[in-house]
Amino acid sequence: MNSKSLKGVDYIEIYVFNAFQAANFYRSVFGFDIIGYAGPETGLKDQVSYFLRQGSISLLISSAIHGDSSPSKFVVNHKESIKDVAFTTTDVSMLYETALRAGAVSILEPTEIYDGKLKITKATIATFGNTVHSFIEREDPSSYELPFYTPLRYPSNNISVGLENLDHIAVALETGSMELWKNFYEEVLGFYVFSAEDIYTDASGMKSVVISNPAETIKFVLVEGVSGKKPSQIENFVSYHGCSGVQHIAFSSKNIIATASLLQKQGIKFLEIPETYYENIPPALKKNLQDKMEIIRYSNILVDLEKHGYLMQMFTRPPENLPTFFIEIIQRENSIGFGSNNIKALYEAVEKDQQRATINV
């Protein structure tokens, strides 16, 4: 596998019940711009889709137009969640053929897609659960646009949420499949193990492995539940989702406190972090952030010290009623890791929030 041909995440496609409503949710709450629309009238078959953009993040929000289409079947089984994590590449055919030789299952062979103005080459392979990876090769490597999307004349979004990049993607795996999917990314896509950590509480636990492409522009956090006195929150995700799937995506921000304040005003609820967490923050980090600690506590922001810096993280509650997909906001200050102390705090916060959610389902 020539993993150098993988440049980064091209877009994330989310299948939803109503693409128009969901796109406007991400626009009005998270500050994305809706820059394009595709559907049968533009040449896209079986679905409608809105193209959203903020910083270097591209989202496709798609829904079915009839009951036999792929988006329809997907949302019936998994509700609203991520279907496709697409990668930018310089050589689709080579990447696709190499992946198939390494054992990947084909969904779409390399196909030229041309709408009379814009041309890309796309191929797609199956991965965990019912999720797929598409490979996208463009004539113009600097472009992020896609064929069959017509520009929409929405005014530029004046909500300055400050999301810049896609930091990482967390995947909840069915128990016992961690090694399978770690090997898949290593052998099929040329990734390597960036870090690994296991977390245990009195009731359950999880195993986690961070895998990355060599350029470290694509990172997946693979997590697998471990049952104890009760099922882990990872196993609960898999149960409600119906199979392995993307548990959360992490967007980076240069000012997480400002992002938190705005999103809270927009009605977004964040996972509640216990007070004991903040009492145990290392003194050196407290000193470094002493003028911000009060707002950090109030906003339920996790902070963690690393060798050369620190990171701050916050996690939304699932936007749906079910305890499944959610969004992370992360700010890195000379930090490349994932906050060893934060991993356990997040696990416990999600576990507590799932208990709340299942009571209300």
FENRAKA-V440624 format. One record per residue. N is the residue number from 1. OMEGA is omega as a letter, one per 40 degrees, with the letter a starting at -180 (999 if undefined). Layout:
BEGIN
n->(N N)
omega->(OMEGA OMEGA)
END
This chain:
BEGIN
n->(1 2 3 4 5 6 7 8 9 10 11 12 13 14 15 16 17 18 19 20 21 22 23 24 25 26 27 28 29 30 31 32 33 34 35 36 37 38 39 40 41 42 43 44 45 46 47 48 49 50 51 52 53 54 55 56 57 58 59 60 61 62 63 64 65 66 67 68 69 70 71 72 73 74 75 76 77 78 79 80 81 82 83 84 85 86 87 88 89 90 91 92 93 94 95 96 97 98 99 100 101 102 103 104 105 106 107 108 109 110 111 112 113 114 115 116 117 118 119 120 121 122 123 124 125 126 127 128 129 130 131 132 133 134 135 136 137 138 139 140 141 142 143 144 145 146 147 148 149 150 151 152 153 154 155 156 157 158 159 160 161 162 163 164 165 166 167 168 169 170 171 172 173 174 175 176 177 178 179 180 181 182 183 184 185 186 187 188 189 190 191 192 193 194 195 196 197 198 199 200 201 202 203 204 205 206 207 208 209 210 211 212 213 214 215 216 217 218 219 220 221 222 223 224 225 226 227 228 229 230 231 232 233 234 235 236 237 238 239 240 241 242 243 244 245 246 247 248 249 250 251 252 253 254 255 256 257 258 259 260 261 262 263 264 265 266 267 268 269 270 271 272 273 274 275 276 277 278 279 280 281 282 283 284 285 286 287 288 289 290 291 292 293 294 295 296 297 298 299 300 301 302 303 304 305 306 307 308 309 310 311 312 313 314 315 316 317 318 319 320 321 322 323 324 325 326 327 328 329 330 331 332 333 334 335 336 337 338 339 340 341 342 343 344 345 346 347 348 349 350 351 352 353 354 355 356 357 358 359 360 361)
omega->(i a i i i a a i a i i i a i a i a a a a a i i i a i a a a i i i i a a i i i a a i i i a i a i a i a a a i a i a i i i i a i a i i a a a a i a a a a i a a a a a a i a i a a i a i a a a i a a a i i i i i i i i a i i i a a i i a a a i a a i i a i a i i i a i i i i i i i a i a i i a a a i a a i i i i a i a i i i a i i a i i i a a i a i a i a i a i a i a a a i a i i i a i a a a i i i i a i i i i a i i i a a i i i i i i i a i a i a i i i i i i a a a i a i i i i i i i i i i a a a i i i i i i i i i a i i i i a a i i i i a a a i i i i a i a i a a a a a i a i a i a a a i i i a a a i a a a a i i a a a i i i a a i a a a i i i a i a i i i i i i a a a a i a i i a i a i a a i a a i a i a a i i i a a i i i i a i i i a a i a a 999)
END
